[in-house]
């Protein structure tokens, strides 16, 4: 395939772009962070309110790392693996049943989050 | 730098200009009104920034009653009013999004496919998502640190603003929730 001056497909990038176990690693990282925050709160290192915000920070930081990974791989694909350009299914969930539940993640997260945040905020 | 340079390439800018031209073709607005509108919007933004700055710097001593270093939490409306207004606005945002999809189904496409298959918009969306999460993380860490060190966290400024102008705070909460519902609760 003509690459029009691009560097030929790179095996490392191709392997990384398939996202091997990245989601599982993120879940493990999030669990470790939350356990660390809970431990810090229990030992008195961090007050309860700060621990709550640090818990949310752990969640957003994990999601940030996932997004950063996706962004970096997309940019690398732009240079090394133009065939994979535009591939949006890196984290696509194959199961229809799970996808059906995922649709409700946003409203459920909003309503539960605002209720929880409201009592926490007070 | 490389990513920025790629995103700012001429054909990406051209796509944006074409989109603007398409909007203008559909809803022709007199040029003078557009200029006056833009000028007014610029003044409003500057005034808003000045107001936010002056309120923010004077808040801990001026706008609201402070007890033991934190503002009072008694507001004109019960806090449940804010919660249910936000939820209703969120649902309303989703309903408007669903309406648009029903009226113009050709707008539906997954990122990276069909009308969104070009890499430019895909990278822009990913960049925005990454940046938003980074900002959210920084704000949460700042908030946690502020509660630990005793400086005013963002929460106190929001309490103070709500006490100073509950109606505006309610409007702000509703607007924010509406946009979240519109953008993040995507119809099928």
Interface residues (C-beta under 8 A of the other chain):
Chain A: X46 X47 X49 X50 X51 X52 X53 X54 X56 X57 X60 X61 X63 X64 X67 X68 X70 X71 X74 X75 X78 X85 X86 X87 X88 X89 X103 X106 X107 X110 X111 X114 X115 X118 X121 X122
Chain B: X2 X3 X6 X73 X79 X80 X82 X83 X86 X87 X90 X91 X94 X110 X111 X112 X113 X117 X118 X119 X122 X123 X126 X127 X129 X130 X133 X134 X136 X137 X140 X141 X143 X144 X145 X147 X148 X155 X177 X180 X181 X184 X185 X186 X188
